[in-house]
Amino acid sequence: MAPVPPVVPSVPLPPRSRSKQFHTPRNLILALCGEAGELAELVQWTRDDEVQAYLQEETNAQNLRNELADVFSYLLRIADVCGVDLEEALKDKIELNQTRYPLTLAKGSRRKYTQLKGPD
């Protein structure tokens, strides 16, 4: 996996004072879900084998960029409001998944980690 670029410090979020009353964790999480829905809507009725070509069209590519930016900005705001260091959280989650899904047991399997069995 490629390293995550350090974009968080370089992206200025709007000041909290402007929207603090509305930017509660609950409201932000619900807004993120809405934006994720808008992202999904871009390819909702497009067949898997047509998605790449669809996203190569300039308008569709720009719509994808816009929706990804919306999702990302809400994710950053939620992390900010909740005091979560996203880089650290991502590192921790990757580590956890590597222990839950060891390559020797999980490669090629769709099973959940609770269903993977090692040698007895």
Phi, psi and omega in degrees: 000137179289147179295148178283125180292147182283071182274336186304310181294336185270355180260109180284121176276149176301150181301140180296327185301332182291330187220020186304320183296334181263336186270062173275158178307315181300309182297320180293320179295318178295321177295321177299317178300319178298316179292323177297324176296319178295324176296313180297325182299333181301326184237011186309315184252022178259132179294150180308317183286354179253351187298314182302313180296320179301316183283350176282339178291135188306312181297316180293320178297319179292321176298319177299313179302315181297315181291322175299319178296320178298313179299314182296319182294321176293321178299316178298318181294318178300313179300318180298310182295325183267358178070035181259128173277103186298321180297315179294318179298319179294316178301314180298318182292320177298317178300313180300315180295328178293328177281326179287325185237069179298140184307321183295333180258328190263340184301126179079004181251146176257007183289149175288155185303331180288347181257354180281135180241132175266178177294137181278000000 
